[in-house]
Amino acid sequence: MAAKDFFSEKDKADILVAISDAESQTSGEIRLHVESRCKGDVLDRAAAVFETLAMHRTALRNGVLFYLATEDRQFAILGDGGINAAVPPGFWDDVKDTVIDGLAAGKVGAGLAAGIRLAGEQLAAHFPVAEDDVNELSDDISYGS
């Protein structure tokens, strides 16, 4: 199955609403990248996608990437240096567990949306939205092969 076909329209809508809601409270940036196959180690692949999507170029280094390889059943969350320095130990593991629980239960959109909202809460706590905030990155789901 092609990565673009993995989500139902409702799943896509739930995920995009979660990203929009989270980013409305923070200067941080959240992206979801989905592809069928993970080329190599999941964290290495997520790091490559992070760079390809220019997530390391946010002003406050507060980008968060949710990476999913559907056919290989691989998932990773990668935060930039600014947010990683601010979140409590084990935070990303808790978010990952939330997403994986949703995926395992067949609630793809809800699981990803819940994880995105958790990440958004931490981003908002440490990087609240400013009056002059600019959305630095697209909120759309990006897809690989």
C-alpha positions as CSV (number, residue, x, y, z in Angstrom):
1,M,0.0,0.0,0.0
2,A,1.3,3.4,-0.9
3,A,2.0,5.7,2.0
4,K,-0.5,8.2,0.8
5,D,-3.2,5.6,1.0
6,F,-2.5,4.5,4.6
7,F,-4.8,7.0,6.2
8,S,-8.5,7.4,5.9
9,E,-9.8,10.9,5.2
10,K,-11.0,11.1,8.8
11,D,-7.5,10.1,10.0
12,K,-5.9,12.8,7.9
13,A,-8.4,15.4,9.2
14,D,-7.8,14.3,12.8
15,I,-4.1,14.5,12.4
16,L,-4.1,17.9,10.7
17,V,-6.5,19.4,13.3
18,A,-4.1,18.1,16.1
19,I,-1.1,19.8,14.4
20,S,-3.1,23.0,13.9
21,D,-4.4,23.0,17.5
22,A,-0.9,22.3,18.9
23,E,0.8,24.9,16.8
24,S,-1.8,27.5,17.7
25,Q,-0.4,27.4,21.2
26,T,3.4,27.4,20.5
27,S,6.1,28.8,18.2
28,G,7.2,25.2,17.8
29,E,6.7,23.3,14.6
30,I,5.3,19.7,14.2
31,R,5.5,17.6,11.1
32,L,4.3,14.1,10.2
33,H,6.2,12.2,7.5
34,V,4.9,8.9,6.3
35,E,6.5,6.4,3.9
36,S,6.0,2.8,3.1
37,R,9.5,1.6,3.8
38,C,12.2,2.7,6.3
39,K,15.5,2.9,4.6
40,G,17.9,1.7,7.3
41,D,17.7,2.5,11.0
42,V,14.5,4.2,12.0
43,L,16.2,7.0,13.9
44,D,18.8,7.6,11.2
45,R,16.0,7.7,8.6
46,A,14.0,10.1,10.8
47,A,17.0,12.4,11.1
48,A,17.5,12.4,7.3
49,V,13.8,13.3,6.8
50,F,14.1,16.0,9.6
51,E,16.9,17.6,7.6
52,T,15.2,17.2,4.2
53,L,12.1,19.0,5.6
54,A,14.4,21.8,6.9
55,M,13.1,21.2,10.5
56,H,16.5,22.1,11.9
57,R,16.1,25.6,10.5
58,T,13.4,26.9,12.9
59,A,14.5,30.0,14.8
60,L,14.2,28.4,18.2
61,R,15.3,24.9,17.2
62,N,11.9,23.6,18.4
63,G,10.7,21.4,15.5
64,V,9.3,17.9,16.2
65,L,9.1,15.2,13.6
66,F,6.7,12.2,13.8
67,Y,8.1,9.6,11.4
68,L,6.1,6.5,10.3
69,A,7.1,3.7,7.9
70,T,3.9,1.9,7.3
71,E,5.0,-1.4,5.7
72,D,8.0,-1.8,8.0
73,R,5.9,-0.9,11.1
74,Q,8.6,1.6,12.2
75,F,7.9,4.8,14.2
76,A,10.1,7.5,15.6
77,I,9.8,10.9,17.1
78,L,12.6,13.4,16.7
79,G,12.9,16.7,18.4
80,D,15.4,19.5,17.6
81,G,17.9,20.7,20.2
82,G,15.8,23.5,21.6
83,I,12.8,21.2,22.6
84,N,15.0,18.3,23.6
85,A,16.8,20.5,26.1
86,A,13.5,21.5,27.6
87,V,11.4,18.3,27.9
88,P,11.6,16.1,31.0
89,P,13.6,12.8,30.7
90,G,11.5,10.0,29.2
91,F,9.0,12.4,27.6
92,W,9.5,11.3,24.0
93,D,9.2,7.6,25.1
94,D,5.8,8.5,26.7
95,V,4.7,10.2,23.5
96,K,5.9,7.2,21.4
97,D,4.1,4.8,23.6
98,T,0.9,6.8,23.2
99,V,1.1,6.7,19.4
100,I,2.1,3.0,19.3
101,D,-0.8,2.1,21.5
102,G,-3.2,3.9,19.1
103,L,-1.6,2.2,16.1
104,A,-1.8,-1.2,17.7
105,A,-5.5,-0.7,18.5
106,G,-6.2,0.2,14.9
107,K,-6.8,3.8,15.8
108,V,-4.2,5.3,13.5
109,G,-5.4,8.9,13.3
110,A,-6.4,9.1,17.0
111,G,-3.1,7.6,18.1
112,L,-1.0,10.0,16.1
113,A,-3.3,13.0,17.1
114,A,-2.9,12.1,20.8
115,G,0.9,12.0,20.4
116,I,0.9,15.3,18.5
117,R,-1.2,16.9,21.2
118,L,1.2,15.7,23.9
119,A,4.2,17.1,22.0
120,G,2.2,20.3,21.5
121,E,1.6,20.7,25.3
122,Q,5.3,20.6,26.0
123,L,6.1,22.9,23.1
124,A,3.5,25.4,24.4
125,A,4.9,25.1,28.0
126,H,8.5,25.9,26.8
127,F,7.9,27.9,23.6
128,P,4.6,29.7,23.9
129,V,3.2,31.4,20.8
130,A,4.2,35.0,20.4
131,E,2.2,37.8,18.8
132,D,4.6,37.9,15.9
133,D,4.8,34.2,15.5
134,V,5.2,32.9,11.9
135,N,4.4,29.4,10.9
136,E,7.8,28.4,9.7
137,L,7.0,25.0,8.2
138,S,4.1,23.4,6.4
139,D,1.5,21.6,8.6
140,D,0.7,19.2,5.8
141,I,1.5,15.5,6.1
142,S,4.6,14.7,3.9
143,Y,5.0,11.5,2.1
144,G,7.9,9.5,0.9
145,S,7.9,6.4,-1.3
